[in-house]
Amino acid sequence: MACGLPVLTTTATAGPDIISHGEDGWVIEPGDVERLIGIMTYCLSNPSAMREMGRCARAAAERFTWAEYGRRWLKILAGLEER
């Protein structure tokens, strides 16, 4: 994503939390070979769509900076203090 490429991942990863299926990548079930082949074929047949999805992937990746990571942790820790 950070390199401006759409991502192809499975539901057995953190991908579903990060990737918007069909916008900046795809999330499929593990072992779904037919779906994997279909997406890879689509990628090869639609280079202009891949460029747009790549731009979306890069924009999504830019939301995950170290500073943002720190802010999210601060919110989590502040929530623990309130308990």
N, CA, C and O atoms as a GROMACS GRO file, in nm:
protein
  332
    1MET      N    1   0.083  -0.119   0.000
    1MET     CA    2   0.000   0.000   0.000
    1MET      C    3   0.087   0.125   0.000
    1MET      O    4   0.061   0.220  -0.074
    2ALA      N    5   0.190   0.124   0.083
    2ALA     CA    6   0.277   0.240   0.091
    2ALA      C    7   0.349   0.266  -0.041
    2ALA      O    8   0.391   0.379  -0.068
    3CYS      N    9   0.363   0.164  -0.123
    3CYS     CA   10   0.428   0.178  -0.254
    3CYS      C   11   0.329   0.214  -0.363
    3CYS      O   12   0.366   0.222  -0.480
    4GLY      N   13   0.203   0.235  -0.325
    4GLY     CA   14   0.102   0.270  -0.424
    4GLY      C   15   0.050   0.152  -0.503
    4GLY      O   16   0.017   0.164  -0.621
    5LEU      N   17   0.042   0.038  -0.436
    5LEU     CA   18  -0.010  -0.082  -0.501
    5LEU      C   19  -0.131  -0.134  -0.424
    5LEU      O   20  -0.130  -0.134  -0.301
    6PRO      N   21  -0.235  -0.178  -0.496
    6PRO     CA   22  -0.347  -0.238  -0.426
    6PRO      C   23  -0.303  -0.368  -0.359
    6PRO      O   24  -0.209  -0.434  -0.405
    7VAL      N   25  -0.370  -0.405  -0.253
    7VAL     CA   26  -0.332  -0.521  -0.173
    7VAL      C   27  -0.434  -0.633  -0.191
    7VAL      O   28  -0.555  -0.608  -0.200
    8LEU      N   29  -0.385  -0.754  -0.197
    8LEU     CA   30  -0.470  -0.873  -0.201
    8LEU      C   31  -0.436  -0.954  -0.077
    8LEU      O   32  -0.324  -1.003  -0.062
    9THR      N   33  -0.534  -0.967   0.014
    9THR     CA   34  -0.510  -1.036   0.140
    9THR      C   35  -0.629  -1.123   0.174
    9THR      O   36  -0.726  -1.131   0.098
   10THR      N   37  -0.622  -1.189   0.289
   10THR     CA   38  -0.731  -1.277   0.330
   10THR      C   39  -0.795  -1.228   0.460
   10THR      O   40  -0.743  -1.138   0.527
   11THR      N   41  -0.907  -1.288   0.493
   11THR     CA   42  -0.976  -1.256   0.616
   11THR      C   43  -0.901  -1.306   0.739
   11THR      O   44  -0.938  -1.274   0.851
   12ALA      N   45  -0.796  -1.384   0.719
   12ALA     CA   46  -0.716  -1.438   0.829
   12ALA      C   47  -0.602  -1.345   0.868
   12ALA      O   48  -0.507  -1.388   0.934
   13THR      N   49  -0.610  -1.220   0.829
   13THR     CA   50  -0.506  -1.122   0.859
   13THR      C   51  -0.572  -0.996   0.915
   13THR      O   52  -0.693  -0.994   0.937
   14ALA      N   53  -0.493  -0.894   0.938
   14ALA     CA   54  -0.548  -0.765   0.980
   14ALA      C   55  -0.601  -0.686   0.860
   14ALA      O   56  -0.654  -0.576   0.876
   15GLY      N   57  -0.587  -0.741   0.742
   15GLY     CA   58  -0.631  -0.675   0.620
   15GLY      C   59  -0.772  -0.619   0.624
   15GLY      O   60  -0.792  -0.505   0.583
   16PRO      N   61  -0.870  -0.695   0.672
   16PRO     CA   62  -1.007  -0.641   0.675
   16PRO      C   63  -1.022  -0.514   0.758
   16PRO      O   64  -1.116  -0.437   0.737
   17ASP      N   65  -0.932  -0.492   0.852
   17ASP     CA   66  -0.936  -0.371   0.935
   17ASP      C   67  -0.879  -0.250   0.862
   17ASP      O   68  -0.904  -0.136   0.902
   18ILE      N   69  -0.804  -0.274   0.758
   18ILE     CA   70  -0.730  -0.167   0.690
   18ILE      C   71  -0.776  -0.145   0.547
   18ILE      O   72  -0.781  -0.032   0.499
   19ILE      N   73  -0.812  -0.253   0.479
   19ILE     CA   74  -0.839  -0.248   0.336
   19ILE      C   75  -0.988  -0.233   0.308
   19ILE      O   76  -1.071  -0.299   0.369
   20SER      N   77  -1.019  -0.144   0.216
   20SER     CA   78  -1.157  -0.128   0.168
   20SER      C   79  -1.168  -0.213   0.041
   20SER      O   80  -1.117  -0.176  -0.065
   21HIS      N   81  -1.237  -0.325   0.054
   21HIS     CA   82  -1.246  -0.422  -0.056
   21HIS      C   83  -1.296  -0.356  -0.184
   21HIS      O   84  -1.402  -0.292  -0.186
   22GLY      N   85  -1.218  -0.372  -0.290
   22GLY     CA   86  -1.254  -0.318  -0.420
   22GLY      C   87  -1.213  -0.173  -0.441
   22GLY      O   88  -1.225  -0.122  -0.552
   23GLU      N   89  -1.165  -0.106  -0.337
   23GLU     CA   90  -1.120   0.033  -0.350
   23GLU      C   91  -0.968   0.044  -0.350
   23GLU      O   92  -0.910   0.106  -0.439
   24ASP      N   93  -0.903  -0.015  -0.249
   24ASP     CA   94  -0.757  -0.009  -0.241
   24ASP      C   95  -0.696  -0.148  -0.233
   24ASP      O   96  -0.577  -0.164  -0.207
   25GLY      N   97  -0.779  -0.248  -0.256
   25GLY     CA   98  -0.733  -0.386  -0.253
   25GLY      C   99  -0.851  -0.480  -0.243
   25GLY      O  100  -0.966  -0.442  -0.266
   26TRP      N  101  -0.821  -0.605  -0.209
   26TRP     CA  102  -0.924  -0.708  -0.198
   26TRP      C  103  -0.899  -0.792  -0.075
   26TRP      O  104  -0.785  -0.814  -0.034
   27VAL      N  105  -1.007  -0.836  -0.016
   27VAL     CA  106  -1.001  -0.928   0.098
   27VAL      C  107  -1.082  -1.052   0.060
   27VAL      O  108  -1.201  -1.043   0.030
   28ILE      N  109  -1.016  -1.166   0.060
   28ILE     CA  110  -1.083  -1.290   0.024
   28ILE      C  111  -1.066  -1.392   0.136
   28ILE      O  112  -0.985  -1.374   0.227
   29GLU      N  113  -1.143  -1.497   0.129
   29GLU     CA  114  -1.132  -1.606   0.225
   29GLU      C  115  -1.005  -1.687   0.196
   29GLU      O  116  -0.970  -1.708   0.080
   30PRO      N  117  -0.936  -1.733   0.300
   30PRO     CA  118  -0.818  -1.818   0.277
   30PRO      C  119  -0.856  -1.943   0.199
   30PRO      O  120  -0.959  -2.005   0.225
   31GLY      N  121  -0.773  -1.978   0.105
   31GLY     CA  122  -0.795  -2.099   0.027
   31GLY      C  123  -0.890  -2.085  -0.090
   31GLY      O  124  -0.915  -2.183  -0.160
   32ASP      N  125  -0.943  -1.966  -0.113
   32ASP     CA  126  -1.037  -1.945  -0.224
   32ASP      C  127  -0.956  -1.922  -0.352
   32ASP      O  128  -0.937  -1.809  -0.397
   33VAL      N  129  -0.909  -2.031  -0.408
   33VAL     CA  130  -0.820  -2.025  -0.525
   33VAL      C  131  -0.890  -1.962  -0.645
   33VAL      O  132  -0.829  -1.883  -0.717
   34GLU      N  133  -1.015  -1.995  -0.667
   34GLU     CA  134  -1.087  -1.939  -0.782
   34GLU      C  135  -1.097  -1.786  -0.770
   34GLU      O  136  -1.078  -1.715  -0.869
   35ARG      N  137  -1.127  -1.736  -0.651
   35ARG     CA  138  -1.136  -1.591  -0.631
   35ARG      C  139  -1.000  -1.527  -0.651
   35ARG      O  140  -0.989  -1.420  -0.711
   36LEU      N  141  -0.895  -1.591  -0.601
   36LEU     CA  142  -0.759  -1.541  -0.618
   36LEU      C  143  -0.724  -1.530  -0.766
   36LEU      O  144  -0.673  -1.428  -0.810
   37ILE      N  145  -0.752  -1.634  -0.841
   37ILE     CA  146  -0.726  -1.633  -0.985
   37ILE      C  147  -0.807  -1.523  -1.053
   37ILE      O  148  -0.756  -1.452  -1.140
   38GLY      N  149  -0.933  -1.508  -1.014
   38GLY     CA  150  -1.018  -1.405  -1.073
   38GLY      C  151  -0.964  -1.265  -1.050
   38GLY      O  152  -0.965  -1.182  -1.141
   39ILE      N  153  -0.919  -1.238  -0.929
   39ILE     CA  154  -0.866  -1.105  -0.898
   39ILE      C  155  -0.735  -1.081  -0.972
   39ILE      O  156  -0.713  -0.972  -1.026
   40MET      N  157  -0.649  -1.180  -0.975
   40MET     CA  158  -0.522  -1.163  -1.046
   40MET      C  159  -0.546  -1.141  -1.195
   40MET      O  160  -0.478  -1.060  -1.258
   41THR      N  161  -0.641  -1.213  -1.252
   41THR     CA  162  -0.676  -1.195  -1.393
   41THR      C  163  -0.730  -1.054  -1.416
   41THR      O  164  -0.694  -0.988  -1.514
   42TYR      N  165  -0.816  -1.008  -1.325
   42TYR     CA  166  -0.869  -0.871  -1.334
   42TYR      C  167  -0.755  -0.769  -1.332
   42TYR      O  168  -0.755  -0.675  -1.411
   43CYS      N  169  -0.660  -0.788  -1.242
   43CYS     CA  170  -0.547  -0.695  -1.232
   43CYS      C  171  -0.469  -0.687  -1.363
   43CYS      O  172  -0.433  -0.578  -1.408
   44LEU      N  173  -0.444  -0.802  -1.423
   44LEU     CA  174  -0.370  -0.804  -1.549
   44LEU      C  175  -0.447  -0.742  -1.664
   44LEU      O  176  -0.389  -0.685  -1.756
   45SER      N  177  -0.579  -0.754  -1.659
   45SER     CA  178  -0.664  -0.705  -1.768
   45SER      C  179  -0.705  -0.560  -1.755
   45SER      O  180  -0.759  -0.502  -1.850
   46ASN      N  181  -0.682  -0.499  -1.638
   46ASN     CA  182  -0.731  -0.363  -1.612
   46ASN      C  183  -0.622  -0.274  -1.552
   46ASN      O  184  -0.634  -0.232  -1.437
   47PRO      N  185  -0.517  -0.244  -1.628
   47PRO     CA  186  -0.408  -0.164  -1.573
   47PRO      C  187  -0.450  -0.024  -1.527
   47PRO      O  188  -0.395   0.027  -1.430
   48SER      N  189  -0.545   0.038  -1.594
   48SER     CA  190  -0.587   0.172  -1.552
   48SER      C  191  -0.660   0.166  -1.418
   48SER      O  192  -0.644   0.255  -1.334
   49ALA      N  193  -0.739   0.062  -1.396
   49ALA     CA  194  -0.806   0.045  -1.267
   49ALA      C  195  -0.703   0.019  -1.158
   49ALA      O  196  -0.720   0.064  -1.044
   50MET      N  197  -0.596  -0.051  -1.191
   50MET     CA  198  -0.491  -0.079  -1.092
   50MET      C  199  -0.420   0.049  -1.052
   50MET      O  200  -0.382   0.065  -0.936
   51ARG      N  201  -0.400   0.140  -1.148
   51ARG     CA  202  -0.336   0.267  -1.113
   51ARG      C  203  -0.423   0.345  -1.015
   51ARG      O  204  -0.372   0.401  -0.918
   52GLU      N  205  -0.554   0.349  -1.039
   52GLU     CA  206  -0.645   0.422  -0.949
   52GLU      C  207  -0.651   0.354  -0.812
   52GLU      O  208  -0.648   0.422  -0.709
   53MET      N  209  -0.661   0.222  -0.810
   53MET     CA  210  -0.661   0.151  -0.683
   53MET      C  211  -0.529   0.171  -0.609
   53MET      O  212  -0.527   0.180  -0.487
   54GLY      N  213  -0.421   0.178  -0.684
   54GLY     CA  214  -0.291   0.204  -0.623
   54GLY      C  215  -0.286   0.340  -0.556
   54GLY      O  216  -0.230   0.355  -0.448
   55ARG      N  217  -0.345   0.440  -0.621
   55ARG     CA  218  -0.351   0.574  -0.560
   55ARG      C  219  -0.433   0.570  -0.431
   55ARG      O  220  -0.396   0.632  -0.331
   56CYS      N  221  -0.542   0.497  -0.433
   56CYS     CA  222  -0.626   0.483  -0.313
   56CYS      C  223  -0.551   0.408  -0.203
   56CYS      O  224  -0.562   0.441  -0.085
   57ALA      N  225  -0.475   0.306  -0.242
   57ALA     CA  226  -0.397   0.230  -0.145
   57ALA      C  227  -0.292   0.318  -0.078
   57ALA      O  228  -0.272   0.312   0.043
   58ARG      N  229  -0.225   0.400  -0.158
   58ARG     CA  230  -0.125   0.491  -0.103
   58ARG      C  231  -0.189   0.589  -0.005
   58ARG      O  232  -0.134   0.614   0.102
   59ALA      N  233  -0.304   0.644  -0.041
   59ALA     CA  234  -0.374   0.737   0.047
   59ALA      C  235  -0.414   0.669   0.177
   59ALA      O  236  -0.405   0.729   0.284
   60ALA      N  237  -0.457   0.544   0.169
   60ALA     CA  238  -0.493   0.469   0.290
   60ALA      C  239  -0.371   0.446   0.378
   60ALA      O  240  -0.378   0.459   0.500
   61ALA      N  241  -0.260   0.411   0.316
   61ALA     CA  242  -0.137   0.385   0.391
   61ALA      C  243  -0.088   0.511   0.462
   61ALA      O  244  -0.031   0.503   0.571
   62GLU      N  245  -0.111   0.626   0.402
   62GLU     CA  246  -0.065   0.751   0.463
   62GLU      C  247  -0.138   0.782   0.594
   62GLU      O  248  -0.091   0.865   0.671
   63ARG      N  249  -0.250   0.716   0.620
   63ARG     CA  250  -0.321   0.735   0.746
   63ARG      C  251  -0.251   0.662   0.861
   63ARG      O  252  -0.284   0.686   0.977
   64PHE      N  253  -0.158   0.574   0.831
   64PHE     CA  254  -0.093   0.492   0.931
   64PHE      C  255   0.050   0.537   0.958
   64PHE      O  256   0.145   0.462   0.938
   65THR      N  257   0.063   0.660   1.002
   65THR     CA  258   0.195   0.714   1.037
   65THR      C  259   0.230   0.673   1.181
   65THR      O  260   0.143   0.628   1.256
   66TRP      N  261   0.355   0.689   1.218
   66TRP     CA  262   0.396   0.662   1.356
   66TRP      C  263   0.326   0.758   1.451
   66TRP      O  264   0.289   0.720   1.562
   67ALA      N  265   0.308   0.881   1.408
   67ALA     CA  266   0.240   0.980   1.493
   67ALA      C  267   0.096   0.936   1.520
   67ALA      O  268   0.047   0.946   1.632
   68GLU      N  269   0.028   0.889   1.416
   68GLU     CA  270  -0.110   0.843   1.434
   68GLU      C  271  -0.115   0.718   1.521
   68GLU      O  272  -0.206   0.702   1.602
   69TYR      N  273  -0.019   0.632   1.504
   69TYR     CA  274  -0.009   0.512   1.588
   69TYR      C  275   0.002   0.553   1.736
   69TYR      O  276  -0.063   0.495   1.822
   70GLY      N  277   0.086   0.651   1.762
   70GLY     CA  278   0.102   0.701   1.899
   70GLY      C  279  -0.027   0.761   1.953
   70GLY      O  280  -0.062   0.738   2.069
   71ARG      N  281  -0.097   0.838   1.870
   71ARG     CA  282  -0.225   0.897   1.914
   71ARG      C  283  -0.327   0.789   1.948
   71ARG      O  284  -0.401   0.802   2.045
   72ARG      N  285  -0.331   0.684   1.868
   72ARG     CA  286  -0.426   0.576   1.897
   72ARG      C  287  -0.392   0.507   2.029
   72ARG      O  288  -0.482   0.473   2.105
   73TRP      N  289  -0.264   0.488   2.056
   73TRP     CA  290  -0.223   0.427   2.182
   73TRP      C  291  -0.256   0.517   2.300
   73TRP      O  292  -0.299   0.469   2.405
   74LEU      N  293  -0.237   0.645   2.283
   74LEU     CA  294  -0.272   0.738   2.392
   74LEU      C  295  -0.421   0.729   2.425
   74LEU      O  296  -0.458   0.732   2.543
   75LYS      N  297  -0.505   0.720   2.324
   75LYS     CA  298  -0.649   0.706   2.348
   75LYS      C  299  -0.680   0.577   2.424
   75LYS      O  300  -0.761   0.576   2.516
   76ILE      N  301  -0.614   0.469   2.385
   76ILE     CA  302  -0.636   0.341   2.451
   76ILE      C  303  -0.592   0.348   2.597
   76ILE      O  304  -0.665   0.305   2.687
   77LEU      N  305  -0.475   0.404   2.619
   77LEU     CA  306  -0.423   0.414   2.756
   77LEU      C  307  -0.508   0.508   2.841
   77LEU      O  308  -0.531   0.482   2.959
   78ALA      N  309  -0.554   0.617   2.783
   78ALA     CA  310  -0.641   0.709   2.857
   78ALA      C  311  -0.770   0.638   2.896
   78ALA      O  312  -0.821   0.661   3.005
   79GLY      N  313  -0.822   0.554   2.811
   79GLY     CA  314  -0.943   0.478   2.841
   79GLY      C  315  -0.922   0.382   2.955
   79GLY      O  316  -1.014   0.358   3.032
   80LEU      N  317  -0.802   0.325   2.968
   80LEU     CA  318  -0.771   0.234   3.077
   80LEU      C  319  -0.765   0.308   3.210
   80LEU      O  320  -0.804   0.256   3.314
   81GLU      N  321  -0.714   0.433   3.206
   81GLU     CA  322  -0.705   0.512   3.328
   81GLU      C  323  -0.842   0.547   3.383
   81GLU      O  324  -0.859   0.560   3.504
   82GLU      N  325  -0.940   0.562   3.295
   82GLU     CA  326  -1.075   0.601   3.335
   82GLU      C  327  -1.150   0.488   3.406
   82GLU      O  328  -1.250   0.514   3.473
   83ARG      N  329  -1.105   0.369   3.392
   83ARG     CA  330  -1.175   0.254   3.452
   83ARG      C  331  -1.156   0.246   3.599
   83ARG      O  332  -1.208   0.155   3.663
   0.00000   0.00000   0.00000
